[in-house]
């Protein structure tokens, strides 16, 4: 049996002194899940703060990372011994479980024998690998929580929310950007290289990594737009099916997400293709060769990047509440569109997103059409804009982008 010291606890204490540790909203949900399930999976993109959150929440657990090749080899060669010898009395945190997903299939016996809640805490940067094993072996024994990069609410509560949305778009929301002084350009360049060269290399269907990197840049150029796989594949020099597979890979590793159209019987022909967004706008800016916040202000995709920023924050709010995202967009073939529809009971809530910093009456025109179409006479929609102040308007709740940090929860209460 391996004997664990408090060495890694001391290392965490040192990190807290060297770097700013930003409290995460998901912490309470994570601790609650550990009192109910023997295995808790914390999934999300690389560098979103999973390791810091897991170590800070379960200080008595042994921590091992499968990024370490020697540790990974032990887990691969003798998984039963690994799972029996590595934990402390409290349990074990296994970082980057996607490197040895077969470990999950060996946990069931230990879980059923030990009967300890929160015994295994696992993290993963590739959701499809975790889910594939989960469905086969640990159904009913594992809770799965998703941790995305920092939300607007988390940034605001820690006093590090930028004053201008252009700055937030450029800097992105990865904790490392705010925890220490670091070159943003270098951070995202290294992130992309690490992702492409390490994570994507594990997927056998991706053999041409340079073409895949080009594919990512083309996706960034289509941020906030409807996904057209034929056009995307043609521009990248790959087939429609390959483009579909690569989109799925980017989704599974939390680089992008697709927002699907809202369907209801309004008697209109609706657009069926999803819209493409990036989980983090800083990563998208790097792929677009945007090097400063000032360049965001002048960029032709400024409005799309702002929309992706807001939609991504809605996604974070839902995951932080341990809810599946219930956000959609709506567009008919007459080009009438609502940027975001939150499907809440008893009626869907329409939200328009405008990067302009001055509210003008033209911002509300789609609401008029929506209200008439849906026979809505009592529910005020929401308008989120690029300015700093909330404003009273009769047509909608007008909110600054800085004020949306708890919007999904507020809608739930209405």
C-alpha positions as CSV (number, residue, x, y, z in Angstrom):
1,X,0.0,0.0,0.0
2,X,1.4,3.4,-0.9
3,X,1.8,5.8,2.0
4,X,0.6,9.4,1.4
5,X,2.2,12.4,3.0
6,X,0.9,16.0,3.1
7,X,3.3,17.0,0.4
8,X,0.7,17.8,-2.2
9,X,-1.3,19.8,0.4
10,X,1.8,21.9,1.0
11,X,2.2,22.4,-2.7
12,X,-1.4,23.6,-3.0
13,X,-0.8,26.1,-0.2
14,X,2.3,27.4,-2.0
15,X,0.2,27.8,-5.2
16,X,-2.4,29.8,-3.3
17,X,0.4,32.2,-2.2
18,X,1.9,32.5,-5.7
19,X,-1.3,32.7,-7.6
20,X,-4.7,34.2,-7.1
21,X,-7.3,31.4,-6.5
22,X,-10.7,32.5,-7.7
23,X,-13.6,30.8,-5.9
24,X,-15.8,28.7,-8.2
25,X,-19.6,28.6,-8.0
26,X,-19.6,24.9,-8.8
27,X,-17.8,24.1,-5.5
28,X,-21.0,23.5,-3.4
29,X,-22.5,21.3,-6.1
30,X,-19.3,19.3,-6.2
31,X,-19.2,18.8,-2.5
32,X,-22.9,17.8,-2.5
33,X,-22.4,15.2,-5.2
34,X,-19.5,13.7,-3.2
35,X,-21.9,13.0,-0.3
36,X,-24.3,11.2,-2.6
37,X,-22.2,9.2,-5.1
38,X,-19.0,7.1,-4.7
39,X,-17.6,8.5,-8.0
40,X,-17.7,12.1,-9.0
41,X,-16.5,13.1,-12.5
42,X,-15.5,16.7,-13.1
43,X,-15.3,17.3,-16.8
44,X,-14.4,20.4,-18.9
45,X,-11.8,21.9,-21.1
46,X,-8.1,21.9,-20.4
47,X,-7.0,24.5,-17.9
48,X,-10.5,25.4,-16.8
49,X,-9.6,24.9,-13.2
50,X,-10.7,21.3,-12.6
51,X,-7.5,20.2,-10.8
52,X,-7.4,23.2,-8.5
53,X,-11.1,22.8,-7.7
54,X,-10.7,19.1,-7.0
55,X,-7.6,19.4,-4.9
56,X,-9.0,22.3,-2.9
57,X,-12.3,20.6,-2.3
58,X,-10.9,17.1,-1.3
59,X,-7.8,17.9,0.7
60,X,-7.5,14.4,2.2
61,X,-7.6,12.6,-1.1
62,X,-4.5,11.3,-2.8
63,X,-3.9,13.2,-6.1
64,X,-2.4,11.5,-9.1
65,X,-2.3,12.8,-12.7
66,X,-2.5,10.5,-15.7
67,X,-0.7,13.2,-17.7
68,X,2.4,11.7,-15.9
69,X,3.6,9.0,-18.2
70,X,5.0,6.7,-15.4
71,X,1.7,6.9,-13.5
72,X,-0.2,6.3,-16.7
73,X,1.8,3.2,-17.4
74,X,1.1,1.7,-14.0
75,X,-2.6,2.4,-14.4
76,X,-2.6,0.8,-17.9
77,X,-0.6,-2.3,-16.9
78,X,-2.2,-3.1,-13.6
79,X,-5.4,-1.1,-13.1
80,X,-6.6,-3.2,-10.2
81,X,-3.5,-2.6,-8.2
82,X,-3.4,1.1,-9.2
83,X,-7.0,1.6,-7.8
84,X,-6.3,-0.4,-4.6
85,X,-2.9,0.9,-3.8
86,X,-3.0,4.6,-4.7
87,X,-5.9,6.0,-2.6
88,X,-5.7,7.3,0.9
89,X,-8.4,6.3,3.5
90,X,-10.5,9.2,2.1
91,X,-10.0,8.3,-1.5
92,X,-8.2,9.4,-4.7
93,X,-8.3,12.2,-7.2
94,X,-7.5,10.9,-10.7
95,X,-6.7,13.7,-13.1
96,X,-7.2,13.4,-16.9
97,X,-9.0,10.1,-16.7
98,X,-9.4,10.1,-20.5
99,X,-5.8,8.8,-20.8
100,X,-6.9,5.5,-19.2
101,X,-10.7,5.4,-19.5
102,X,-10.6,1.6,-18.8
103,X,-10.0,2.5,-15.1
104,X,-13.6,3.4,-14.8
105,X,-14.6,-0.2,-15.6
106,X,-12.5,-1.4,-12.7
107,X,-14.0,1.0,-10.2
108,X,-17.3,-0.7,-9.8
109,X,-16.0,-3.6,-7.7
110,X,-14.1,-1.3,-5.3
111,X,-17.1,1.1,-5.1
112,X,-19.5,-1.7,-4.2
113,X,-17.1,-3.1,-1.6
114,X,-16.0,0.1,0.0
115,X,-19.4,1.8,0.0
116,X,-17.8,5.2,0.5
117,X,-19.3,8.3,-1.0
118,X,-16.9,10.6,-2.8
119,X,-14.2,7.9,-2.8
120,X,-13.2,8.5,-6.5
121,X,-12.9,12.0,-7.8
122,X,-12.0,11.9,-11.5
123,X,-11.4,14.8,-14.0
124,X,-11.5,14.7,-17.8
125,X,-10.8,17.0,-20.7
126,X,-12.5,14.8,-23.3
127,X,-16.1,14.3,-22.3
128,X,-16.8,11.5,-24.9
129,X,-14.2,9.2,-23.3
130,X,-15.6,9.6,-19.9
131,X,-19.2,9.2,-21.0
132,X,-18.5,6.1,-23.1
133,X,-17.1,4.2,-20.1
134,X,-19.8,5.7,-17.7
135,X,-22.7,4.3,-19.7
136,X,-21.2,0.8,-19.6
137,X,-20.0,0.5,-16.0
138,X,-20.9,3.2,-13.5
139,X,-24.5,4.1,-14.2
140,X,-26.1,5.1,-10.9
141,X,-22.7,5.3,-9.2
142,X,-21.3,8.4,-10.7
143,X,-22.2,12.1,-10.8
144,X,-21.0,14.1,-13.7
145,X,-20.4,17.9,-13.3
146,X,-19.1,20.3,-15.9
147,X,-16.6,23.1,-15.1
148,X,-16.1,25.6,-17.9
149,X,-13.7,28.6,-17.7
150,X,-14.6,31.5,-15.4
151,X,-18.0,33.1,-15.6
152,X,-18.8,36.8,-15.6
153,X,-20.2,36.3,-12.1
154,X,-17.0,34.6,-10.8
155,X,-14.8,37.3,-12.4
156,X,-17.0,40.1,-10.9
157,X,-17.1,38.6,-7.4
158,X,-13.3,38.3,-7.4
159,X,-12.8,41.9,-8.6
160,X,-11.1,41.0,-11.9
161,X,-13.9,41.6,-14.4
162,X,-12.6,43.9,-17.1
163,X,-14.3,47.2,-17.5
164,X,-14.8,46.8,-21.3
165,X,-16.2,43.7,-22.9
166,X,-13.6,43.9,-25.7
167,X,-11.0,43.3,-23.1
168,X,-12.8,40.3,-21.7
169,X,-13.3,38.9,-25.3
170,X,-9.6,39.2,-26.0
171,X,-8.4,37.9,-22.6
172,X,-10.9,35.1,-22.4
173,X,-11.9,33.4,-19.2
174,X,-9.3,30.8,-18.4
175,X,-8.3,31.1,-14.7
176,X,-4.6,31.3,-15.5
177,X,-5.1,34.6,-17.3
178,X,-6.4,36.2,-14.0
179,X,-4.4,34.2,-11.5
180,X,-1.0,35.3,-12.6
181,X,0.8,37.7,-14.9
182,X,1.2,35.9,-18.2
183,X,1.4,36.6,-21.9
184,X,-2.1,36.1,-23.2
185,X,-0.8,35.5,-26.8
186,X,1.7,32.9,-25.5
187,X,-1.0,31.2,-23.3
188,X,-3.4,30.6,-26.2
189,X,-0.7,29.7,-28.7
190,X,0.6,27.1,-26.3
191,X,-3.0,25.9,-25.5
192,X,-3.8,25.4,-29.2
193,X,-0.5,23.5,-29.8
194,X,-1.0,21.3,-26.7
195,X,-4.5,20.5,-27.7
196,X,-3.7,19.7,-31.3
197,X,-0.5,17.9,-30.7
198,X,-1.4,16.0,-27.5
199,X,-5.2,15.6,-27.3
200,X,-6.1,15.3,-31.0
201,X,-3.2,13.0,-31.7
202,X,-5.0,10.4,-29.5
203,X,-7.9,10.3,-32.0
204,X,-7.0,7.9,-34.8
205,X,-9.3,9.6,-37.4
206,X,-7.2,12.7,-37.2
207,X,-3.9,12.0,-39.0
208,X,-3.2,15.4,-40.6
209,X,-2.7,17.7,-37.6
210,X,-1.8,20.8,-39.7
211,X,-5.1,20.5,-41.6
212,X,-7.0,20.1,-38.3
213,X,-5.3,23.3,-37.0
214,X,-6.5,25.1,-40.1
215,X,-10.0,23.7,-39.5
216,X,-10.0,25.3,-36.0
217,X,-9.1,28.6,-37.5
218,X,-11.9,28.3,-40.1
219,X,-14.3,27.5,-37.3
220,X,-13.2,30.7,-35.5
221,X,-14.0,32.6,-38.6
222,X,-17.5,31.3,-38.5
223,X,-18.2,32.1,-34.8
224,X,-21.8,33.0,-34.2
225,X,-22.9,31.7,-37.6
226,X,-25.0,28.8,-38.8
227,X,-22.9,25.7,-39.3
228,X,-22.5,24.7,-42.9
229,X,-20.4,21.5,-43.0
230,X,-20.2,21.4,-46.7
231,X,-18.8,24.9,-47.0
232,X,-16.5,24.3,-44.0
233,X,-15.1,21.1,-45.4
234,X,-14.7,22.5,-48.8
235,X,-12.7,25.5,-47.5
236,X,-10.5,23.1,-45.5
237,X,-10.0,20.6,-48.2
238,X,-11.7,17.7,-46.3
239,X,-14.9,15.8,-46.9
240,X,-18.3,16.6,-45.4
241,X,-18.1,13.5,-43.1
242,X,-14.6,14.5,-41.9
243,X,-15.8,18.0,-41.1
244,X,-18.7,16.5,-39.1
245,X,-16.3,14.2,-37.2
246,X,-14.0,17.0,-36.4
247,X,-16.8,19.3,-35.2
248,X,-17.8,16.5,-32.9
249,X,-14.3,16.2,-31.6
250,X,-14.1,20.0,-30.9
251,X,-17.4,19.7,-29.1
252,X,-16.4,16.7,-27.0
253,X,-13.2,18.5,-25.8
254,X,-15.1,21.7,-25.0
255,X,-13.5,24.0,-27.6
256,X,-16.8,24.8,-29.3
257,X,-20.4,24.2,-28.7
258,X,-23.4,24.2,-31.0
259,X,-26.6,26.0,-30.2
260,X,-29.6,24.4,-31.8
261,X,-32.7,26.1,-33.2
262,X,-35.8,26.4,-31.1
263,X,-38.7,24.5,-32.5
264,X,-42.3,25.3,-31.9
265,X,-45.4,25.2,-34.0
266,X,-45.6,28.8,-35.0
267,X,-46.7,28.0,-38.5
268,X,-43.4,29.2,-40.0
269,X,-40.6,27.4,-41.8
270,X,-37.6,27.5,-39.5
271,X,-33.9,27.3,-40.0
272,X,-32.7,23.8,-38.9
273,X,-28.9,24.2,-38.8
274,X,-27.2,24.9,-35.4
275,X,-25.0,28.0,-34.7
276,X,-21.3,27.6,-33.9
277,X,-19.8,29.3,-30.8
278,X,-16.6,29.0,-28.9
279,X,-16.6,28.1,-25.2
280,X,-13.8,30.7,-24.7
281,X,-13.5,33.9,-26.8
282,X,-9.8,34.3,-26.0
283,X,-9.1,31.1,-27.8
284,X,-11.2,32.2,-30.7
285,X,-9.3,35.5,-30.8
286,X,-6.0,33.7,-30.9
287,X,-7.2,31.6,-33.8
288,X,-8.3,34.8,-35.6
289,X,-4.9,36.4,-35.0
290,X,-6.4,39.1,-32.8
291,X,-3.6,40.4,-30.7
292,X,-5.1,43.2,-28.6
293,X,-8.5,44.3,-27.2
294,X,-8.4,47.3,-29.5
295,X,-8.4,44.9,-32.5
296,X,-11.6,43.3,-31.2
297,X,-13.3,46.8,-31.4
298,X,-12.4,47.1,-35.0
299,X,-12.8,43.5,-36.1
300,X,-15.6,42.5,-38.5
301,X,-16.6,39.7,-36.1
302,X,-16.9,42.0,-33.1
303,X,-20.7,41.4,-32.8
304,X,-20.3,37.7,-33.3
305,X,-17.6,37.5,-30.6
306,X,-19.8,39.5,-28.2
307,X,-22.7,37.1,-28.9
308,X,-20.4,34.1,-28.3
309,X,-19.2,35.7,-25.0
310,X,-22.8,36.1,-23.7
311,X,-24.1,32.7,-24.9
312,X,-21.0,31.0,-23.4
313,X,-21.8,32.7,-20.1
314,X,-25.3,31.4,-20.2
315,X,-23.8,27.9,-20.7
316,X,-21.6,28.4,-17.7
317,X,-24.5,29.5,-15.5
318,X,-26.5,26.4,-16.4
319,X,-23.6,24.0,-15.7
320,X,-22.8,25.8,-12.5
321,X,-26.4,25.2,-11.4
322,X,-25.9,21.5,-12.4
323,X,-28.4,21.9,-15.2
324,X,-28.3,20.9,-18.8
325,X,-28.3,24.0,-21.0
326,X,-31.8,24.9,-22.3
327,X,-30.7,27.7,-24.6
328,X,-31.6,27.9,-28.3
329,X,-31.9,30.4,-31.1
330,X,-34.8,31.1,-33.4
331,X,-34.9,32.1,-37.0
332,X,-37.4,31.6,-39.8
333,X,-36.8,31.7,-43.5
334,X,-38.0,35.3,-43.6
335,X,-34.8,36.1,-41.7
336,X,-36.6,37.1,-38.5
337,X,-34.4,36.0,-35.7
338,X,-34.1,35.9,-31.9
339,X,-30.5,35.5,-30.7
340,X,-31.3,33.3,-27.7
341,X,-34.4,31.5,-26.5
342,X,-34.3,30.2,-22.9
343,X,-36.8,27.3,-22.7
344,X,-38.2,27.9,-19.3
345,X,-41.6,27.1,-17.8
346,X,-44.2,28.3,-18.5
347,X,-43.1,30.2,-21.6
348,X,-39.8,30.5,-23.5
349,X,-37.9,33.7,-22.8
350,X,-36.5,35.6,-25.8
351,X,-33.1,37.4,-25.4
352,X,-31.5,39.7,-28.0
353,X,-27.7,40.4,-27.8
354,X,-26.3,43.6,-29.2
355,X,-22.7,44.7,-28.9
356,X,-23.6,48.4,-29.3
357,X,-22.9,50.5,-26.3
358,X,-25.9,52.8,-26.9
359,X,-29.4,51.4,-26.9
360,X,-31.5,52.4,-29.9
361,X,-35.1,51.5,-30.8
362,X,-34.0,49.3,-33.7
363,X,-32.7,46.8,-31.1
364,X,-36.3,45.9,-30.2
365,X,-37.8,45.2,-33.7
366,X,-37.5,41.4,-33.5
367,X,-39.3,41.4,-30.2
368,X,-42.3,43.0,-31.8
369,X,-42.4,40.2,-34.4
370,X,-41.9,37.5,-31.8
371,X,-44.6,38.9,-29.5
372,X,-47.1,39.0,-32.3
373,X,-46.1,35.5,-33.5
374,X,-46.4,33.9,-30.1
375,X,-49.3,36.0,-28.8
376,X,-47.1,37.2,-25.9
377,X,-48.7,40.2,-24.2
378,X,-47.3,39.9,-20.6
379,X,-43.7,38.6,-20.6
380,X,-41.1,41.2,-21.1
381,X,-38.1,39.9,-23.2
382,X,-34.5,40.7,-22.4
383,X,-32.0,42.8,-24.3
384,X,-28.3,42.5,-23.4
385,X,-26.0,45.2,-24.8
386,X,-22.4,46.3,-24.7
387,X,-22.9,49.3,-22.4
388,X,-22.3,49.6,-18.6
389,X,-25.7,50.4,-17.2
390,X,-29.1,48.7,-16.9
391,X,-31.8,50.8,-18.4
392,X,-35.6,51.1,-18.1
393,X,-37.3,50.5,-21.5
394,X,-41.0,49.5,-22.0
395,X,-40.1,47.0,-24.7
396,X,-37.7,44.8,-22.7
397,X,-35.5,44.4,-19.7
398,X,-32.3,46.1,-20.9
399,X,-29.2,44.7,-19.1
400,X,-25.5,45.6,-19.3
401,X,-23.3,42.6,-20.1
402,X,-21.8,43.1,-16.7
403,X,-25.1,42.4,-15.0
404,X,-26.0,39.0,-16.5
405,X,-24.1,36.8,-14.1
406,X,-27.1,35.4,-12.4
407,X,-29.7,35.8,-15.2
408,X,-30.4,32.1,-15.8
409,X,-31.2,31.6,-12.1
410,X,-33.4,34.7,-12.1
411,X,-35.4,33.4,-15.1
412,X,-36.0,30.1,-13.3
413,X,-37.7,32.0,-10.4
414,X,-40.0,34.0,-12.6
